[in-house]
Amino acid sequence: MSELTVERTWRVAGLQGTGSHTVVADGVFVPAERLFEFPLGPDDAPHLSQGRPLEIVSQTVSVKATLARASLGALDVVKAVVKTRKPPMTRYDSLAESASARHVFAEAEHMVTSSYDRLISLAGRIDALLPGDDVTVVQRSSLRMEVVSIVQQFVRAVDLLLDLHGFSAFALDNPLQRFWRDLNVGARHAQLSTCITTENYGRLMTEAAGAGGLSIRRPSLAA
């Protein structure tokens, strides 16, 4: 590290704690044994998952673990004040007294906890499959779509929690705004690429349907 310099290029709205700055090696000698080449795909672009068909999916799940914790953190913040925080410009003394607020809180709580359980289950299924290579393109695409679905639920849930808490949630000393920023930045991580993941899944589904049938063999923990 004494031969390297750090350019503080990580200037983003969320995930500031990652410290993802640029490390620069200018004129530093790198021995050949410390170099490696990525295998290339059919279009001569780096094929990062060649021979490891679930590698990218498993890495994506690892990244989303941080977003799960942000969602749980946001839930904890609102849960701590739901019986004491008064909804502004209402006759209620607390959010808990409002039937509508209770409904929104229940919906958000269920979204967070059920999505967390889905993520843990998905990680277990992928971990059970990693040593083998018996994974179809459709299977891999289906697993990535599941990650997309889970993250979208986290985002919706935290938006509901912000609606409940109100404007003061955006005060810089309120952890809720930090969870919100981290979640929304992380949900756009390059490994997820929601629109492309959905596009690829839709293409595979329509191709399979056009071929006269669709069968997705979903991995299970029992396997």
C-alpha positions as CSV (number, residue, x, y, z in Angstrom):
1,M,0.0,0.0,0.0
2,S,3.0,2.4,0.5
3,E,3.4,2.3,-3.3
4,L,-0.2,3.1,-4.0
5,T,-2.3,6.3,-3.8
6,V,-6.1,6.5,-3.1
7,E,-8.3,8.9,-5.1
8,R,-11.4,9.6,-3.1
9,T,-13.8,9.1,-6.0
10,W,-16.7,7.5,-4.0
11,R,-19.0,10.6,-3.9
12,V,-22.5,9.1,-3.9
13,A,-25.7,9.6,-2.0
14,G,-25.7,6.2,-0.4
15,L,-23.4,3.3,0.7
16,Q,-20.8,5.9,1.8
17,G,-19.5,3.6,4.5
18,T,-18.1,1.2,1.9
19,G,-15.2,3.5,1.1
20,S,-15.2,2.4,-2.5
21,H,-12.5,4.8,-3.6
22,T,-10.1,4.4,-6.5
23,V,-6.7,2.8,-5.7
24,V,-4.0,4.0,-8.2
25,A,-0.8,2.1,-9.0
26,D,1.3,4.5,-11.0
27,G,4.6,3.0,-12.2
28,V,4.4,0.1,-9.8
29,F,6.0,-3.2,-10.9
30,V,3.5,-6.1,-10.9
31,P,5.1,-9.6,-11.1
32,A,3.7,-11.9,-13.7
33,E,2.6,-14.5,-11.1
34,R,0.2,-11.9,-9.8
35,L,-1.6,-11.4,-13.1
36,F,-4.5,-13.4,-14.5
37,E,-6.7,-13.2,-17.5
38,F,-10.5,-13.5,-17.6
39,P,-11.8,-16.2,-19.9
40,L,-13.5,-14.8,-23.0
41,G,-17.1,-15.4,-24.1
42,P,-18.4,-15.9,-27.7
43,D,-18.3,-12.1,-28.3
44,D,-14.7,-11.8,-27.0
45,A,-15.9,-10.0,-23.9
46,P,-14.8,-11.2,-20.4
47,H,-16.9,-14.2,-19.4
48,L,-16.9,-13.8,-15.6
49,S,-18.9,-16.9,-14.8
50,Q,-17.4,-19.4,-17.3
51,G,-17.3,-22.8,-15.6
52,R,-19.1,-21.3,-12.5
53,P,-22.7,-20.7,-13.8
54,L,-24.0,-19.4,-10.5
55,E,-21.1,-17.3,-9.5
56,I,-22.6,-14.0,-10.5
57,V,-25.9,-14.9,-8.9
58,S,-24.3,-15.8,-5.6
59,Q,-22.2,-12.6,-5.6
60,T,-25.4,-10.6,-6.2
61,V,-27.1,-12.3,-3.2
62,S,-24.1,-11.3,-1.0
63,V,-24.4,-7.7,-2.1
64,K,-28.1,-7.7,-1.3
65,A,-27.5,-8.9,2.3
66,T,-26.4,-5.3,3.1
67,L,-29.7,-4.1,1.7
68,A,-31.6,-6.6,3.8
69,R,-30.0,-5.2,6.9
70,A,-30.8,-1.6,5.9
71,S,-34.5,-2.6,5.5
72,L,-34.5,-4.3,8.9
73,G,-32.8,-1.2,10.4
74,A,-35.5,1.0,8.9
75,L,-38.2,-1.2,10.3
76,D,-36.6,-1.1,13.8
77,V,-36.6,2.8,13.7
78,V,-40.3,3.0,12.9
79,K,-41.2,0.2,15.2
80,A,-39.6,2.1,18.1
81,V,-41.8,5.1,17.6
82,V,-45.1,3.7,16.3
83,K,-46.7,3.9,19.8
84,T,-45.4,7.4,20.6
85,R,-45.2,9.3,17.3
86,K,-48.2,11.5,16.7
87,P,-49.3,11.8,13.0
88,P,-49.2,15.5,12.2
89,M,-52.5,17.4,11.7
90,T,-54.7,14.5,13.1
91,R,-56.6,13.8,16.2
92,Y,-54.5,10.7,16.9
93,D,-52.0,10.7,19.7
94,S,-49.9,8.0,18.0
95,L,-49.5,6.1,14.8
96,A,-50.7,3.0,16.6
97,E,-54.1,4.6,17.2
98,S,-54.8,5.0,13.4
99,A,-56.3,2.0,11.7
100,S,-54.7,3.1,8.4
101,A,-51.3,3.5,9.9
102,R,-51.5,0.1,11.5
103,H,-52.4,-1.3,8.1
104,V,-49.4,0.3,6.4
105,F,-47.0,-0.7,9.2
106,A,-48.2,-4.3,9.0
107,E,-47.8,-4.3,5.2
108,A,-44.3,-2.9,5.5
109,E,-43.3,-5.2,8.3
110,H,-44.5,-8.3,6.3
111,M,-42.6,-7.1,3.2
112,V,-39.3,-6.7,5.0
113,T,-39.4,-9.9,7.1
114,S,-40.8,-12.2,4.4
115,S,-38.3,-10.8,1.8
116,Y,-35.5,-11.4,4.3
117,D,-36.6,-15.0,4.7
118,R,-36.7,-15.4,0.9
119,L,-33.2,-14.1,0.6
120,I,-31.9,-16.5,3.2
121,S,-33.7,-19.4,1.5
122,L,-32.3,-18.3,-1.9
123,A,-28.8,-18.2,-0.5
124,G,-29.1,-21.7,0.8
125,R,-30.4,-23.0,-2.5
126,I,-27.6,-21.4,-4.4
127,D,-25.0,-22.6,-1.9
128,A,-26.2,-26.1,-2.3
129,L,-25.8,-25.9,-6.1
130,L,-22.4,-24.1,-6.3
131,P,-20.1,-27.1,-6.5
132,G,-21.9,-28.5,-9.5
133,D,-22.5,-27.2,-13.0
134,D,-25.9,-28.8,-13.7
135,V,-27.6,-25.4,-13.9
136,T,-29.6,-24.3,-17.0
137,V,-29.6,-20.7,-18.4
138,V,-33.3,-20.6,-17.5
139,Q,-32.6,-21.6,-14.0
140,R,-30.0,-19.0,-13.5
141,S,-32.2,-16.3,-15.0
142,S,-35.1,-17.4,-12.7
143,L,-32.8,-17.1,-9.7
144,R,-31.7,-13.6,-10.7
145,M,-35.3,-12.6,-11.1
146,E,-36.0,-13.8,-7.6
147,V,-33.2,-11.4,-6.3
148,V,-34.9,-8.6,-8.3
149,S,-38.2,-9.3,-6.7
150,I,-36.8,-9.4,-3.2
151,V,-35.0,-6.1,-3.6
152,Q,-38.1,-4.4,-5.1
153,Q,-40.0,-5.5,-2.0
154,F,-37.3,-4.0,0.3
155,V,-37.6,-0.7,-1.6
156,R,-41.4,-0.6,-1.4
157,A,-41.4,-1.5,2.3
158,V,-39.0,1.3,3.3
159,D,-40.9,3.8,1.2
160,L,-44.0,2.9,3.3
161,L,-42.0,3.2,6.5
162,L,-40.9,6.7,5.4
163,D,-44.6,7.6,4.7
164,L,-45.4,6.5,8.2
165,H,-42.6,8.3,10.0
166,G,-43.0,11.5,8.0
167,F,-40.7,14.4,6.9
168,S,-38.4,14.3,10.0
169,A,-37.1,11.0,8.8
170,F,-35.0,13.0,6.3
171,A,-33.1,14.8,9.1
172,L,-29.4,14.0,8.8
173,D,-29.3,12.8,12.4
174,N,-32.1,10.3,11.7
175,P,-30.8,6.9,10.7
176,L,-33.9,6.2,8.7
177,Q,-32.8,8.5,5.8
178,R,-29.4,6.7,5.7
179,F,-31.1,3.3,5.4
180,W,-33.3,4.8,2.7
181,R,-30.3,6.2,0.8
182,D,-28.2,3.0,1.1
183,L,-31.1,0.8,0.0
184,N,-31.9,2.9,-3.1
185,V,-28.3,3.2,-4.2
186,G,-27.6,-0.5,-3.6
187,A,-30.7,-1.5,-5.4
188,R,-29.1,-0.1,-8.6
189,H,-25.9,-2.1,-8.2
190,A,-24.4,-3.2,-11.5
191,Q,-24.6,-6.9,-10.5
192,L,-28.4,-6.6,-10.3
193,S,-29.3,-4.5,-13.3
194,T,-33.0,-4.9,-12.8
195,C,-34.2,-4.0,-16.3
196,I,-31.7,-6.2,-18.1
197,T,-32.3,-9.1,-15.8
198,T,-36.1,-8.8,-16.5
199,E,-35.4,-8.4,-20.2
200,N,-33.3,-11.6,-20.3
201,Y,-35.9,-13.5,-18.2
202,G,-38.7,-12.4,-20.5
203,R,-36.8,-13.4,-23.6
204,L,-36.1,-16.9,-22.2
205,M,-39.7,-17.3,-21.2
206,T,-41.2,-16.3,-24.5
207,E,-38.7,-18.4,-26.4
208,A,-39.6,-21.4,-24.3
209,A,-43.3,-20.7,-24.7
210,G,-42.9,-20.4,-28.5
211,A,-41.1,-23.8,-28.5
212,G,-44.3,-25.4,-27.2
213,G,-43.6,-25.8,-23.5
214,L,-42.1,-24.3,-20.5
215,S,-40.5,-26.2,-17.7
216,I,-38.3,-24.7,-15.0
217,R,-36.6,-27.1,-12.7
218,R,-36.3,-25.2,-9.5
219,P,-33.5,-26.2,-7.0
220,S,-34.5,-27.0,-3.5
221,L,-32.8,-27.3,-0.2
222,A,-33.5,-31.0,-0.2
223,A,-31.4,-31.4,-3.2
